[in-house]
Amino acid sequence: MNIIYDTNVINCDKSKHHVMCNQCIKVTEHYILASIEQFGTTTADEDVYWNCKNQIIQCLECNSVSFRTVSICSERQAYDDKGEYYYPEKIEIYG
């Protein structure tokens, strides 16, 4: 098996991203304060490709800081339908 792996530090701009804020209990605009991208491929019987961005994000309304992982993989993973995982986990609002 051959594994190719690399990491990039991504320059963050002042783009605003709409994210569910657990403190505001609604979708608000967030800045990405820091982002590191990891990506790679493996070759065994089948090629597997993956890309993962680990980000520190901050709400522009309440200034709370959280951690977000945005990931894609040629194999299914346990992320939401956008390939995102949050810490603390996003709360669900019904109604």
Residue pairs with C-beta under 8 A, 6 or more apart in sequence:
1 42
1 43
1 44
2 42
2 43
3 40
3 41
3 42
3 43
4 40
4 41
4 42
5 38
5 39
5 40
6 38
6 39
6 40
7 36
7 37
7 38
7 39
8 36
8 37
8 39
9 35
9 36
9 37
10 35
10 36
10 37
10 53
12 31
12 32
12 33
12 34
12 35
14 31
15 31
15 32
16 29
16 30
16 31
16 60
17 29
17 30
17 31
17 32
17 57
18 27
18 28
18 29
18 30
19 27
19 28
19 29
19 30
19 57
19 59
19 68
19 86
20 26
20 27
20 86
20 90
20 91
20 93
21 27
21 28
21 30
21 59
21 61
21 62
21 64
22 64
22 66
22 88
22 90
22 91
23 59
23 62
23 64
24 59
24 61
24 62
24 64
25 91
25 93
26 93
28 59
28 60
28 61
28 62
29 59
29 60
29 61
30 57
30 58
30 59
30 60
31 57
31 58
31 60
32 55
32 56
32 57
33 55
33 56
33 57
33 58
33 65
34 55
34 56
35 53
35 54
35 55
35 56
36 53
36 54
36 55
37 51
37 52
37 53
37 54
38 51
38 52
38 53
38 54
39 49
39 50
39 51
39 52
40 49
40 50
41 47
41 48
41 49
41 50
42 48
47 74
48 73
48 74
48 75
49 73
49 74
50 71
50 72
50 73
50 74
50 75
51 71
51 72
51 73
52 69
52 70
52 71
53 69
53 70
53 71
54 67
54 68
54 69
55 67
55 68
55 69
55 70
56 65
56 66
56 67
56 68
57 65
57 66
57 67
57 68
58 64
58 65
58 66
59 65
59 66
66 86
66 87
66 88
67 86
67 87
68 84
68 85
68 86
68 87
69 79
69 84
69 85
69 86
70 82
70 83
70 84
71 77
71 79
71 83
71 84
71 85
72 83
77 83
79 85
